[in-house]
Amino acid sequence: MELPLVVGVDGSDSSLQAVDWAVDEAARLGLPLRLVHASLWERYEGGRPSFSTDRPAEEIMVQHIAASAAERARLRNPEVKVSSDVLPDDAVSALLHAAHESFALVTGSRGRGEIAGMLLGSVSLTVAARAVCPVFVIRGGERNQKGSFGRVVVGVGDSTEGSAAVRFAFREAEARGCALTAVRAWRRPAHGHMQDQPLVAVATEVHEEQASDRLTDALREAGQEHPGVEVHRRPVEGPAHHVLLEESADADLIVIGALRRHGLGGLQLGSAAHALLHHSRCPVAVIPQRA
């Protein structure tokens, strides 16, 4: 039995965008779609659905949220198998529990109770930082969400956190029939008041070559498994979060790894993943990998 693509819905415009995106993704991958609404989201995030004028009883409201999202999904693509559930839990707990039986989770970038100044809803951030399966956070421009650029980007970090993300990115590019750009950020060596410019140039070249070699190593195995994917290797000088944010501007999806260390709580996200979740101009896929 194929694991479903699971979408968290709460009636907000952001979650409805996530439903639309997830229907298209489920169709690409041939997966069933499961819509999940947690009945305690009223306490967790507050507010009301964008379609509501008079606040109904909670039981009626949550059923309407789930049913409306399911109908929206079926109208978008009748060939995608859609189910919906209302779970008696808070949003984070419901989605993290669902992650154990999901191909991936999909969330919007903002909840109904968005706080002024927040760049990403607390539910989406926590789920992306803790889930045991991949998490898509749907954000960015309309063209990016529609897949208008024909380009998936993957950030290649250290070997301990990058292999799962690279494999996932190859599968996404193949399913979309688009190119994959693999990016490795590198930094020019600090040389203080060094006056010997030839030595500085040599050191810089060495760092760039090391980044290029890291890309080659990281892509080799997955590239052999997906020979039809067009791959572009980009070693780029600069801080990783700045480099990847720039790459997100004309991408349909950006993929980043997140190392999960057993026994540690909190938000297990690196600085690059954290920056992308808050500022990316395209949807973000966070791929967990055990240390």
C-alpha positions in Angstrom: 0.0 0.0 0.0 1.4 3.4 -1.0 1.9 5.9 1.8 -0.2 9.0 1.2 0.8 12.6 0.8 -0.7 14.3 3.9 -1.8 17.9 4.0 -2.6 19.9 7.1 -5.7 22.0 6.5 -7.2 24.7 8.7 -9.4 26.8 6.4 -6.8 29.5 5.9 -5.9 30.8 2.4 -2.4 29.5 3.0 -3.6 25.9 3.7 -5.9 26.0 0.6 -2.9 26.9 -1.5 -1.1 23.9 0.1 -4.1 21.7 -0.9 -3.8 22.9 -4.5 -0.1 22.3 -4.6 -0.4 18.9 -3.0 -3.1 17.7 -5.4 -0.6 18.4 -8.3 2.2 16.7 -6.4 0.1 13.7 -5.7 -0.8 13.4 -9.3 2.8 13.6 -10.4 3.9 10.9 -8.0 0.9 8.7 -8.3 0.1 9.0 -4.6 -3.2 9.1 -2.6 -3.9 12.4 -0.8 -5.0 12.6 2.8 -6.3 15.9 4.2 -5.9 16.3 8.0 -7.7 18.9 10.2 -7.0 19.0 13.9 -10.0 20.1 15.9 -8.0 21.9 18.5 -6.4 24.3 16.0 -8.9 27.0 17.2 -7.1 27.0 20.5 -3.7 26.6 18.9 -3.8 29.5 16.4 -7.1 31.3 16.9 -9.0 33.2 14.3 -11.5 31.8 11.9 -11.6 30.4 8.4 -11.5 32.8 5.5 -14.9 31.7 4.3 -16.7 32.1 7.7 -19.1 35.0 8.4 -20.7 33.8 11.6 -18.7 31.4 13.8 -20.6 28.1 13.9 -20.3 25.4 16.6 -16.9 23.9 16.6 -18.0 20.5 15.5 -19.8 21.9 12.5 -17.0 24.2 11.6 -14.2 21.5 11.7 -16.3 19.1 9.6 -16.9 21.9 7.1 -13.2 22.7 6.9 -12.3 19.1 6.1 -15.1 18.6 3.6 -14.5 21.8 1.8 -10.8 21.1 1.4 -11.6 17.6 0.1 -14.1 18.9 -2.4 -11.5 21.5 -3.6 -9.0 18.7 -4.1 -11.4 16.5 -6.0 -12.4 19.4 -8.3 -8.8 20.2 -9.0 -8.0 16.6 -10.1 -10.7 14.0 -10.0 -8.1 11.2 -10.7 -6.3 11.8 -7.4 -7.7 9.6 -4.6 -8.6 11.9 -1.7 -9.6 11.2 1.9 -10.0 13.5 4.8 -9.9 13.2 8.6 -10.7 15.3 11.6 -8.4 14.4 14.4 -9.0 15.3 18.1 -5.5 16.8 18.7 -3.6 20.0 18.3 -2.1 20.6 14.8 1.5 19.9 15.6 0.8 16.6 17.4 -1.6 15.4 14.7 0.8 16.1 11.9 3.8 14.7 13.6 1.9 11.5 14.4 0.7 11.3 10.8 4.3 11.6 9.6 5.0 8.1 10.6 2.6 6.8 8.0 3.1 9.4 5.3 5.2 9.8 2.2 5.5 13.5 3.1 3.7 16.2 4.9 2.5 19.4 3.2 1.7 22.6 5.1 1.0 26.2 4.2 3.3 28.9 5.4 0.8 30.7 7.6 -2.0 29.6 9.9 -5.3 31.3 10.6 -3.9 32.9 13.7 -0.9 34.5 12.0 0.8 37.1 14.2 1.9 40.4 12.6 5.6 40.1 11.8 5.7 36.3 11.8 7.3 35.0 8.6 6.2 31.4 9.1 3.5 30.0 11.2 4.5 28.1 14.3 2.8 24.9 13.2 4.7 24.8 9.9 8.0 25.6 11.5 7.7 23.0 14.3 6.5 20.3 11.9 9.3 21.0 9.4 11.8 20.8 12.3 10.6 17.6 13.9 8.8 15.3 11.4 10.3 11.9 10.6 9.3 12.2 6.9 9.9 14.9 4.3 7.9 18.2 4.8 6.9 20.6 2.1 6.1 24.1 3.1 4.2 25.9 0.4 5.4 29.5 0.1 6.7 31.9 -2.5 5.3 33.4 -5.7 2.4 32.1 -7.8 4.8 31.2 -10.7 7.0 29.3 -8.3 4.1 27.3 -6.8 2.8 26.5 -10.3 6.1 25.1 -11.4 6.7 27.6 -14.2 10.5 27.6 -14.1 11.2 24.0 -14.7 13.9 23.9 -12.1 14.4 22.0 -8.8 17.3 23.2 -6.6 19.0 21.2 -3.9 21.4 22.5 -1.3 24.4 20.2 -0.9 25.8 20.4 2.6 28.1 18.1 4.5 27.9 14.4 3.7 26.2 13.6 7.1 23.1 15.7 6.2 23.0 15.8 2.4 22.5 12.4 0.9 18.8 12.0 1.6 18.0 15.5 0.3 20.0 14.8 -2.9 18.1 11.5 -3.6 14.8 13.2 -2.9 15.6 16.1 -5.2 16.5 13.8 -8.1 13.2 12.0 -7.7 11.3 15.3 -7.7 13.2 16.5 -10.8 12.5 13.3 -12.6 8.8 13.3 -11.7 8.5 16.9 -13.0 10.6 16.3 -16.1 12.7 19.3 -15.2 16.4 20.1 -14.5 18.1 19.8 -11.2 20.5 22.4 -9.9 22.8 21.3 -7.1 24.3 24.1 -5.1 27.2 24.0 -2.8 28.1 27.3 -1.0 31.8 27.9 -0.2 33.6 30.8 1.6 36.7 32.6 0.5 39.4 31.9 3.1 40.1 34.6 5.7 43.5 36.1 5.0 43.5 39.2 7.3 46.2 41.6 6.2 47.9 39.1 3.9 49.6 41.0 1.1 50.5 38.0 -1.1 47.7 38.1 -3.6 48.9 35.1 -5.5 48.7 33.0 -2.4 45.2 34.3 -1.7 44.2 33.5 -5.2 45.5 29.9 -4.9 43.7 29.4 -1.6 40.5 30.7 -3.1 40.8 28.4 -6.0 41.4 25.4 -3.7 38.2 26.2 -1.7 36.2 26.5 -4.9 37.6 23.2 -6.2 36.8 21.5 -3.0 33.2 22.6 -3.3 33.0 21.4 -6.8 34.4 18.0 -5.8 31.9 17.8 -3.0 29.1 18.3 -5.5 30.5 15.6 -7.7 30.7 13.1 -4.9 27.2 13.9 -3.5 25.5 13.6 -6.9 27.3 10.5 -8.2 25.1 7.7 -6.8 21.7 9.4 -7.2 22.7 10.6 -10.7 23.4 7.0 -11.8 20.0 6.0 -10.5 18.3 8.8 -12.4 20.3 9.1 -15.6 17.6 11.0 -17.5 17.7 14.1 -15.1 19.6 17.1 -16.5 22.0 18.2 -13.7 23.7 21.6 -13.2 26.4 21.8 -10.6 26.9 25.2 -9.0 29.6 25.9 -6.4 28.8 29.4 -5.3 30.8 31.7 -3.0 28.9 33.0 0.0 27.0 32.1 3.1 24.8 29.1 2.4 21.5 30.7 3.4 22.2 33.8 1.2 23.2 31.6 -1.7 20.1 29.3 -1.5 17.7 32.2 -1.0 19.0 33.7 -4.2 18.5 30.4 -6.0 14.9 30.1 -4.8 13.8 33.2 -6.8 13.5 31.2 -10.1 12.9 27.7 -8.8 9.8 25.5 -8.5 11.1 23.8 -5.4 14.2 24.0 -3.2 15.3 20.9 -1.2 17.4 21.1 1.9 18.5 18.4 4.4 17.9 18.5 8.1 19.9 16.3 10.5 17.8 14.6 13.1 19.9 13.7 16.2 18.3 11.0 18.3 17.2 12.1 21.8 17.4 15.8 21.1 14.4 18.0 21.4 13.8 21.5 20.1 13.8 22.6 16.5 16.4 20.5 14.6 17.0 22.8 11.7 20.3 24.2 10.4 20.6 27.9 9.7 20.1 27.5 5.9 16.9 25.5 6.4 15.6 28.0 8.9 16.3 30.9 6.5 14.6 29.2 3.6 11.5 28.3 5.6 11.1 32.0 6.5 12.2 33.7 3.4 12.3 31.4 0.3 10.6 32.6 -2.8 9.5 29.1 -3.8 8.1 26.0 -2.0 10.6 24.3 0.4 11.1 20.6 1.0 12.9 19.7 4.3 14.3 16.2 4.2 15.2 14.6 7.5 18.2 12.4 7.8 19.3 10.5 11.0 22.8 11.3 12.3 
